[in-house]
Amino acid sequence: MEFDRRTALRAAGALLGGSAIPATASAARSRQTGSPSGGTSQEGYGPLGSVAVSGAREAVVADDLAYVAASNGFAVVDVADPAEPTVLAEHREIETDTDQSLRGIWDLWPSGDRLAVAGPAQFTPNQPSGVALFDVGDPTQPEQVAFHPTDDHIHNAYFTDETVYVTGRDRGMSVVMVDVSDDDPVEVGRWSPLDEDERWADVAPPLRALHDVYVQDGTAYLPYWDAGTWMVDVSDPGNPEALGRVADATREQLAAVSTEEAFLVARTPGGADHYATVNEDGTLLLVGRETWAVDDRAGRLAEGGGRVGGASGVDIYDVSDPEEPEKLSTIAPPASFDQTTEGWFTTSHNADFRGDRLYTSWYFGGVGVYDVSDPAAPTELARWRNPRETSFWTAQAADGCYVASSVDLSSGFGGLNETREALYTFPDRAGSQADPPSLTDWPEDVLGPEPDDRPGVDPGAGRVASVVDVPGADPPDGTDDTGDTGDTGDGTVGSDGDPDDRDTDSEGVGDGDTDDGGAGNGTTDESGDAESTDGTGAGLGVGAALAGLSGYLLARRADGLNDSRSE
């Protein structure tokens, strides 16, 4: 019998007490449908609708459904009518091979009538880890059909063609491939940079952690933090082969960074490949970088100690020939009064391609849509933010709209205001937000009076090229000699890293040449001391760094995962 989603939606809405939060009437009237290439600029750009999802993290769209990872489970949201997104089902308490449920779920991915749910995202002592497989043929009644245990936590995953790809935490930090055909999961392959060159083991683990994975047409795109984003042929999971790599630093340069320095370098601009995806034909690669401003009180990078780094943006590469990638452009992050983890940080997070459009998320910096029909010169079409209420984890294209998940990081990062855990829908058209809230003015209503002694920031001190001097190390493919990103720090677009193309008056960070107008009030000690155990330094050591840097910071702040709001 064919499943009637409209009937199920009405029933599910009634059972869930009408949890959908509709858009305002004006937003609903302005909704446009059709291909993303249509639409003209309109004032008053903003969300079409939203619905609360406790514990929300990543969201992935399949047809007119959005699957939302939700810390201790997941939600299925119908977005066929973007003005009224509706929760069809929530599944918490996911079974494992132990008597404990799967926790710390930050990622999931649908493929056909199956859904892979992975976790925990962070190292969590005495907690099970692995991939749960669900039958979602009836999205109102997800049914678990298998669980594949793993030795290590899983920060992110991808699912296609009956194979689940997960981020591993072995010595090489491999991508691990699990065949789930016939609902009988079995590992069928692994790959890491050590398979290409064993000398990658000489690089400190925080600089070569595999953070995410994306697979299309038999090629895996693997963001290995400062070790760059690797393109690997995984069409035969038992015999994967490297095709190419884009990066800001060479292996020799990275190997010269000490472990103590690595904790700081990994969290500051230059490298920090966090997310990767490609357009439909695989010729354009997007690499999102995730960094912050951090306090180097031990003076490892900044002379006399001080604040270093800032937010990072996204880079676009031509990878039509993976062996000869070419960097085309950079989209810089929005400027903010404070790019530390206590402020309204605006570093890039997850993103999506659809046709000639790129959908981006920037935490407190909101969401942005870009026309990339000329990938060497992306043009901003729309942007929306509300940092007092939202912090966006992802932006993903849907039919006639796009979705974005808002997360609450206040319990993990110190000093942040609470933000809403929800899935938002936005019109897929050009437009301008009416009176967008300032990100660069101190929010006295949130944080109280502005302190008089806010420190300055050295945005370039954490770059690998600033930390080490390795003669004879050629820059990797796809970069220039400086490894510069061309970020302007104000949400504008740079070219292929030419400093002459930058807005040198920008208050933002990331270009290595201008002062960071986003110096903030953060007071935590980001000394990078791997031996610190007082909760103020990088006290979880190398093991925590393997968790992925964003999660590492959360775990360090919260002393582990915190799912209390969703239990």
N, C-alpha and C positions, 0 to 999 in steps of 0.2 A: 504493500500500500504506500502511495506517495505521501511524504510528510508535508503537512500543511502548516507552514511557518506562521502565517498570519493568525490562524486559529490558536496555535500554541502560544504566540506572543500575548494575545489577549488573556489567555488562561494564566500564563506565567506572571503577567503583570498583576492580575488579581491576587494570585497566591503570595506574591512578594510585596503586597501592600502598596502597589503603585509607586515603586521606588524611582522611576524615571523622573528627572527634573527637566521639564520642558524649557525650551528657549523662550525668550520674550516674544511677544507678538510681532514686534518690528523685525527681529532677527529671522523669525519664521517666514515673514513675507518676503524678505530679501533673498531667500534661498534660491540658488540656481542649480539646475541639473544638467546632465550631458557630459561631454568630454571635458577634460581639464583645460583644453586649449581655449575654451570660450570664456566669456566674462569680461566686463569692463570695470575700471576703477570706480569704487563707490565709497563714500564717506561712511563712518560708523561701522567699520569692519570689526567683527567679533564672533564669539561662539554662536552656533545655531542651537545647540542643546548640550546637556551633560547629564550624567547619571553617576551616583555615588558607587564606588567599589572599594571596600575596605581593604587596605594593604596593597593598593594598586602599584604595579611596577610596569613591565613591558606589555605592550599591546600589539597584536598581529591581526591583520585583516584577511579574511577569506570570503569572497563573494560579499554578501551584505551582513556578515558577522564579524565581530571583533572579539578575539580571545584575549583576556587580560590576566596576566600573572598577578597573584594576590597574596604573596607572602606565605600563607599556610594553605593555599589552594589556588583556584582560578575561577573566573567568571566568564560567561558567554553573553555577549551583548548584541542585540539586533540593532543595526544602524541603517536599515533600509530607509527609514524616515529619519534623516539627521536631526530634525527638530525635536524628535522624541525617541532618543536612544533608550532601549529597554533591556533590562537584565532578563535573559531567558532562563539562565541556570547559574548556580554557584555550587562548586564542589570543594569542600574543605575536608580535612582529615584524609589525606591520600595514603593508601596502604603501601607498606614497604615489605621487605623480607624480615622485618623485626616486629616487635609489638609497639613500635613507635611510628607516628605519622611523619610524612615528609614535610620539612619546614624550610623556611628561607627560599621560597620559590620566587625568583626574579625573572625567569625566562621560560618560554614555551613556544611551540610552533606546530601549526596544523599542516597536514598533508592528506588530501583526499578526505576519507571519513575517519581518519585517525588524528590524534593530538598527542604530541610528546611534551611532557612536563618535567623539568629538570630542577634539581636542587640537592642540598642547600647551596646558595650562591657563595657563601663564605665558609671557611673552616669552622666547624662547630663540634667540639669534643663530644664524644658519646652519642652522636646523632647519625642516623642512617643517611646515605647519599645514593643517588641514582636517577634513573629515568623511568617515569611512569607513563604507560601507554593507555590512551582512552579511545573507545569507539564513540565518535561524535556524529554518527549518521543521523541520530535524532539529537540535535543540539540542546533540546530542553531536558534530556536525560543522559548526560555523559556517563559511560560505563567503563570502569577500569578493566583492562583485559590483560595487562602484564606489568611487571616491574623488573627492571634490570639494575641490580646493585653495582656500585662502583667503589673503588678503594678511596677515592678522593671526592671532595665537593665539586660541584659543577656550576661555574659562574654563568655560562651561557650555552645555548645549543641551537642547532638548526636541523630541520627535518625535510627530506625530499626523497622521492623514489625509493621508499621503504628502507632508507638508511637515516639514522639519527647521528649527527655529528656533535660531539660535546668537547668542551675545553677541559683538557686533562691537567693533572698536577704531578706528573711523574718527573724524572730528572730533566727530560727535554721539554717539559710542558707541552705535550703532544696534543694534536687534535685526534680524538678517539672516534672511530667509526663503528657503529652498532647496527647490524642488520636486524630489522624488526618484522620481516616478512612472516606471515602466518602467525603473527602475535607471539613469536618465539624469539626474543632478543638474544643476539650473540655478537660479541665483538669480532670484527673482521679485519681491522687494520688500524695502524697508528702512523703519524708522521710528526716530526719536529725539525727545527733547523739543525739539530745535531745529526740528523740523517744526511744532511747536505754537507756539513762540515763539523766534525767533533769539537773543533776549537770554539764553537759557540758556548760550550760549557764553561769557558773562561770568563764569560760575561756574567756579572752579578744577577741573580734571579729577578730582582725587581725591574730590571731593564729589558727582560726578555719573556715576561709573562704573557701567555696567550689569553687575551681578554674576551674574544668573541669569534664567531665563525659564520660565514655566509657562503652558500654553495649555489652555483648556477651552471647548467650545461656541463657538468663534470669537472668544474674548476672550483676549488675552495679558495676563499679570500680570508686570510688569517692575520688579524692585527696583533702582532707580537710586541706591543708597546714600543720602546725605543729601538728594538731590533727590527722595526719596520713591518710593513704589511706584505706578506708572502702570497704569491699566487701558485697554487699547487694542483696538478692534475690528479684528481681522485676518482677518475672514471673506473679504475681498477683499484678498489680499496686495499687490496693486498699488496699493491705495488705503486704507491703514490710517487709522483715525481715533481720536483720544484720546477716552475716555469719562469719565475721572475720575482723581483722584490722592489718595493719603493721604500725609501727611508731617508732620514736626515743625517745619519751617522754610519760609519763603517764598523765592522766587527772589531777591528783593531782599536778604534777610538773607544768603543764601549767597554772593551776588556781592560782598558787603562783606568776606568772609573772604579774607585774603591767601593766596597760594600757600604761604608758609612756615607759616602757621597751619593751613592745610588739611590738611597731612600729619598733624597731631596731632588736629584736630577729627574727621577721618574715622575715626580709630581709637578714639575715646572715645564714651561714651553720648550719646544724643540724635541720632536719625537712624541711619545705618549700616544701611539696609535691605539685607539680605543674601540672604534667601530668601523666596519667596512661593508660597502655594498656596491653593486654595479647597475648600470642601466640595462634595458631589455636585451640589447644585442651584445652586452659585455664589453663594449669598447670604452666606456667611461667608468672609472673607479672613483668612488668617494671614500676618503679616509677622514674620520672624525677624531679629533684630539681632545683629551680630557685632562686639564691641569688647573692648578690653583696658585694663589700667592701663599707662601708659607714662611714661617719665621725660622731663620737659620741662626739661632742664638749661640750655637757652638762655633759659628764663624767658619764653617767648612767651605762655603761657597762665597758668601758675602764678607768683604773685608770688615773686620771688627764686629761681625754678626749683623743681622738685620733681616729685612723682609725681601724675599726674592720671588720671581715668577709672576704668574697671572693666569688669565683664561686663555684658552686656545680655540681655534675655529676648525673649519673643514677644508680639505684640499681636494681638488679634482684633477685626475690624471687621465691621459690618453693611454689605454692599455691594449689598443688594437693589436700591438705586438708586445706580449708580456715580457719578452726579452729586452725590449727597448722602450720602457715606459717613459712618458713625458709629462711633467707637471704643467698644468694649464692655468690654474687659478687657485686663489684662496678666498674663502668667505670668512671674515673676521668675526669674533664674538662681539656682542653688545658691550659697551662700557658699563662699569658699575662702580659705586662708591667703595666697594669692598669685595675683592675677589678671593678672600680667604674662606674657609669653610664655615666661619661664623657670620659671613655677610651674604649679600644677594649675588652669589657667584653665577656667572653666565657662560661658563665653558660649554662647548658643544656636547650634545649627547646623541641619542639615536636618530636616524634619518631614513628617508626613503626616496627612490626615484619613481616617477611615473611619466612616461612620454618625455616631453621637454621640460618637466617640472621637477624640482627638488624640494622636499618637505623636511624641515629641520626643527630640532628642539634645543633649547638653551637653558634648562633649569629655570631660575628666576627671570632670565631674559626672555621667556615666553617661547613662541613658535614663529617660524618665518617660512615663506614660500618664495622660491626663486625660479626664474625662467633661465634654463640652461641650454636653450637652443644654440647659443654660442657659448660653449663651455669655457672658453678662454675669457669670457666677460659676462658672468652671471649677473642677472638683473633682479633686484628685489621686487616682488609683486605685492606681498602682504606681510604684515607682522602684527602680532598681538601679545600683550603681556599684562599681568596683574600680580606683581610679586607679593602683595599682601595676602593673596588667596591661593595662588597656584605656583607650582614648580614643575616644569614639564620634563618627562623622562624620554618620550619618543613622539614622533609625528609620522603617521603612516597613511598612504593614499587609500581612498575607498571610492565607490562609485558616486561621482558628483559632489564629493566632499572629502575631507581627510579627518582622521581621528588623532587625538593626542591624550596621553595619560598623564595626569597630575599626581605627584607623590608628596608625602609628608616626611621630611627628613629631620624634623625638629628633635626627635628623640635620639637620633644618631649623631648629628652634628650639634655642637654647643652653640647657643646664642641665637638660633634661627627662630623666626616666627612660624607658627603652625600653618600649614597649607593643606588644601583639600585633597583627599584621595578620591579620584574620580576619572571617568572617561569623558572627554569633551569631543564635540564634532564642530568642524569649521567649514565655511563655504570655500569651495575651490575656485576662487576668483581673485582678481586684483582688488585691493582696497586699502584704506587707511583707517587705523584706529582713531576714534575721536578722543582727544586729550589723553594720550597714553601716560601712565604714571612714570615719573622720573626714576631712573636707576642710578643716577649719579649724585642726586641730592641725598644728604643724610636723612633717613626716615625717623624723625624724632618721635613720631607717634608710636613707632614700633620699638625703637631701641633707646629712647630717652635722649637727653641732651648729647650733642656731639662732643667727644673728648677733645681736649686741646693738644694732646700729644700723639696724634695718629702718626705712625711711622711712614717714611717714604718707602718706595719699592724699587729694587733693581730688577727689571723684567727679564734681562738677558743672562743673569749670573748663573742660572741653572742649566743653560744649554751645554751639551756635551763639548762642543768646540770651545766653550769658555772655561771648561773644567780641565781638559787634558790637551796636550800638544803632542800628537803622534805624527812624526815626519813620514812622508811617503804614503799616507793612507788616502787613497782616492775616494771621493764621495760616491755613494751608491748610485745606481741607475735612478733616473727620475728626479734628481736633486741638483742644485747648483753647488758651487764650491763652499758657500757659507752655510748651507743647510737652513737658510732663513725661510720663514713661512710667508712673509709678506703681510702678516696680520696687521690691521690697523686698529683693532680693538674696539671699533664702534659699530660693528655690524655691516661695514662696507666691504667692497670686494677689491682684492689686490690682484696683480697679475701673477706671473710665475716666480715671484719672489724678488723682483727687482726693487731695491729700496727706493728708487726714484718714483715708483708708482704709489707710494704710501702717503696717507694723510698724517704728516708729522706733527700736526697740532692736536691729534686725537688724545683724548683722556684715557683711552683704553690701554690694554696691555698686549703683549705677544709679539711686538715687532722688534724688540731688542734694542731699539734706538731712541724711544721716547719714554718719558717718565710716566709712571702709572698713576693716573688720576684716581684710580680705584683703591688707593691705600685705605685700609680699614682699621677696625678696632679689635681684630682678632688677638687673643692673648695666649693661645695655646702654644706650647713649645714644639715646633716642628724641627727639632735639632738634627733628626736623622740618625740618632744614636741607636744602633741595632741592639745594644745591650740594655737600654732603658726599660725599666719595668714599673715605673711609677705612674703610668697612665698619661704622662705628658709628652713623651717622645714617641719614637717609632717602636714602641715597646713589644709588639708582637713579633719582631724580628723577621727573618727571611721567610718563614712559613706563612706569615700573614701577607707578605707581599705577593705570594703566589696566588692569592685570592683575587687578584685584580685590584687596581689601585683605588677605584671608587669604593668598592666594598671594603678594602683594607682600611680606609679612613673611617667608614661607618663602624666597622668592627672595633677599631681602636677607640673610638669615642664611646661606644655603647657597651664595650666589653662583651661583644658577641651579638648574635642576632636578637632582635626584639620584635616579636610578633604579637605583643600584648593587645594591640588595638584591634587585631583581627581574630582573636580567639573568642 
